[in-house]
């Protein structure tokens, strides 16, 4: 190797080493910043709310009688529309409306959420429609929450509303912000509940941080994860901690999520029907699914119908309404108009399908 070639080689090597050192310092510095920065006010168990508290079975639940802006929680842990409803007793004829933030009504008032609108559609209001939706719940958490909060009222109709994100939530060990949650798994073909009691982890528990993992764990490189976010858009967040802690959901995990969701919903249906109730699944499209559902949700809907579960699909109703007004808010949640559409679709379906069964 000539002298000039040798100098070029060493210069290139020095350049590479310098870039690696700079990358490491930026990466390490950012990680230290993420962990040591001041936590947001309050303890948040779901992405954007402070009306929840730790729950050893579901991970988080509503704080009874909490009032946070437009969010009003009654003494039973259900969302209501007005503060004078906080101590209102549950009626004799009950419809349970379970789900995630799409049912809870994130971004709209409690009286505008579709369960409240559904209650008003029935002439004379013969039903008390209780809104047991909780933000960021997966299908497994919905099932557990129903058992703990709604089953005691012996609902005549049990509605379970979900969207495609809830299927991958079934296989997550934690929410995107690091909050742990219960998780169902299949063992010998049977559902098994794991991670219960759910470990309590407060916001940024610095006492339990392992600094060697933060600085040297290849699987948690923040910058590299940012380059890969296009592979999993469901993990995108304005909060870098969420990207740092988010689990990678592989195609195999999605397949597992479909199977687990089906098993949970079948068990739920059987328990409701044994008690003489009616079980209906309501599928709500996300903003990106107005034209076509994700394949995992399509597969789950087919499997549920094959298993004899009633499935109401709101996609076509959303498609008809998208040219008439705002369907989704800026936070990607259904607008007040969308909640009205869901309520009407559920109401019409319940009446129409009941007549067909006579």
Secondary structure as the mmCIF struct_conf table of DSSP 4:
data_model
#
loop_
_struct_conf.conf_type_id
_struct_conf.id
_struct_conf.beg_label_comp_id
_struct_conf.beg_label_asym_id
_struct_conf.beg_label_seq_id
_struct_conf.end_label_comp_id
_struct_conf.end_label_asym_id
_struct_conf.end_label_seq_id
HELX_RH_AL_P HELX_RH_AL_P1 UNK A 3 UNK A 36
BEND BEND1 UNK A 37 UNK A 37
HELX_LH_PP_P HELX_LH_PP_P1 UNK A 38 UNK A 40
BEND BEND2 UNK A 41 UNK A 42
BEND BEND3 UNK A 45 UNK A 46
TURN_TY1_P TURN_TY1_P1 UNK A 47 UNK A 48
BEND BEND4 UNK A 50 UNK A 51
STRN STRN1 UNK A 52 UNK A 55
TURN_TY1_P TURN_TY1_P2 UNK A 56 UNK A 58
STRN STRN2 UNK A 59 UNK A 62
HELX_LH_PP_P HELX_LH_PP_P2 UNK A 63 UNK A 63
TURN_TY1_P TURN_TY1_P3 UNK A 64 UNK A 65
STRN STRN3 UNK A 67 UNK A 68
TURN_TY1_P TURN_TY1_P4 UNK A 69 UNK A 70
STRN STRN4 UNK A 71 UNK A 73
TURN_TY1_P TURN_TY1_P5 UNK A 75 UNK A 76
BEND BEND5 UNK A 77 UNK A 77
STRN STRN5 UNK A 79 UNK A 80
BEND BEND6 UNK A 81 UNK A 82
HELX_RH_3T_P HELX_RH_3T_P1 UNK A 83 UNK A 85
TURN_TY1_P TURN_TY1_P6 UNK A 86 UNK A 87
HELX_LH_PP_P HELX_LH_PP_P3 UNK A 88 UNK A 90
BEND BEND7 UNK A 92 UNK A 93
STRN STRN6 UNK A 94 UNK A 98
BEND BEND8 UNK A 100 UNK A 100
HELX_RH_AL_P HELX_RH_AL_P2 UNK A 101 UNK A 104
TURN_TY1_P TURN_TY1_P7 UNK A 105 UNK A 107
BEND BEND9 UNK A 108 UNK A 108
HELX_RH_3T_P HELX_RH_3T_P2 UNK A 110 UNK A 112
BEND BEND10 UNK A 113 UNK A 113
HELX_RH_AL_P HELX_RH_AL_P3 UNK A 114 UNK A 121
BEND BEND11 UNK A 122 UNK A 122
TURN_TY1_P TURN_TY1_P8 UNK A 123 UNK A 124
STRN STRN7 UNK A 128 UNK A 131
TURN_TY1_P TURN_TY1_P9 UNK A 135 UNK A 136
HELX_RH_AL_P HELX_RH_AL_P4 UNK A 139 UNK A 149
TURN_TY1_P TURN_TY1_P10 UNK A 150 UNK A 150
HELX_RH_3T_P HELX_RH_3T_P3 UNK A 151 UNK A 153
BEND BEND12 UNK A 156 UNK A 156
STRN STRN8 UNK A 157 UNK A 162
TURN_TY1_P TURN_TY1_P11 UNK A 164 UNK A 164
HELX_RH_AL_P HELX_RH_AL_P5 UNK A 165 UNK A 169
TURN_TY1_P TURN_TY1_P12 UNK A 170 UNK A 171
BEND BEND13 UNK A 173 UNK A 173
STRN STRN9 UNK A 174 UNK A 174
TURN_TY1_P TURN_TY1_P13 UNK A 176 UNK A 177
BEND BEND14 UNK A 178 UNK A 178
STRN STRN10 UNK A 180 UNK A 180
STRN STRN11 UNK A 183 UNK A 187
TURN_TY1_P TURN_TY1_P14 UNK A 188 UNK A 189
STRN STRN12 UNK A 190 UNK A 194
BEND BEND15 UNK A 195 UNK A 195
BEND BEND16 UNK A 197 UNK A 197
HELX_LH_PP_P HELX_LH_PP_P4 UNK A 198 UNK A 200
TURN_TY1_P TURN_TY1_P15 UNK A 203 UNK A 204
HELX_RH_3T_P HELX_RH_3T_P4 UNK A 206 UNK A 208
HELX_RH_AL_P HELX_RH_AL_P6 UNK A 211 UNK A 216
HELX_RH_3T_P HELX_RH_3T_P5 UNK A 218 UNK A 220
HELX_RH_AL_P HELX_RH_AL_P7 UNK A 222 UNK A 227
TURN_TY1_P TURN_TY1_P16 UNK A 228 UNK A 228
HELX_RH_3T_P HELX_RH_3T_P6 UNK A 229 UNK A 231
HELX_RH_3T_P HELX_RH_3T_P7 UNK A 233 UNK A 235
BEND BEND17 UNK A 238 UNK A 239
HELX_RH_AL_P HELX_RH_AL_P8 UNK A 240 UNK A 245
HELX_LH_PP_P HELX_LH_PP_P5 UNK A 246 UNK A 248
HELX_RH_AL_P HELX_RH_AL_P9 UNK A 251 UNK A 274
TURN_TY1_P TURN_TY1_P17 UNK A 275 UNK A 276
STRN STRN13 UNK A 278 UNK A 283
HELX_RH_3T_P HELX_RH_3T_P8 UNK A 287 UNK A 289
BEND BEND18 UNK A 290 UNK A 291
HELX_RH_AL_P HELX_RH_AL_P10 UNK A 295 UNK A 306
TURN_TY1_P TURN_TY1_P18 UNK A 307 UNK A 308
STRN STRN14 UNK A 310 UNK A 313
HELX_RH_AL_P HELX_RH_AL_P11 UNK A 315 UNK A 321
TURN_TY1_P TURN_TY1_P19 UNK A 322 UNK A 324
BEND BEND19 UNK A 325 UNK A 325
STRN STRN15 UNK A 328 UNK A 328
TURN_TY1_P TURN_TY1_P20 UNK A 330 UNK A 331
BEND BEND20 UNK A 332 UNK A 333
STRN STRN16 UNK A 334 UNK A 334
HELX_RH_AL_P HELX_RH_AL_P12 UNK A 336 UNK A 357
#
